[in-house]
Amino acid sequence: MSPDIVVALALAAGLLLVAFITAGGVDLASNTWTEIVLVLLAAGLAVALLLYAPAGRRWGAASAALFAAVAALTAVSISWSVQPDGSWLEANRTLSY
């Protein structure tokens, strides 16, 4: 079995675990810790990739930067929101995506 298949199966198992642990929708009780863990894992993976990835073209860097800009805009939108509590939830959800 190649390492790519092992990584793909581990990722699929992780996504299935997240799908079955969380309740979906806006139920915060079951989703909060899952979102926190996902954000911490993603940040750790991003740092590891930046430090240890071989030099070369960074495929997807532009897409990641654009999505980070959307997440930042979502977070800043709390300041002019009519319902800041709803905007806070959506900003956290966007960050965890």
ABEGO torsion letter per residue (X at the ends): XBAAAAAAAAAAAAAAAAAAABAEEABAAAAAAAAAAAAAAAAAAAAAAAAABBBEBBBGAAAAAAAAAAAAAAAAAAAABABAAAAAAAAAAAAAX
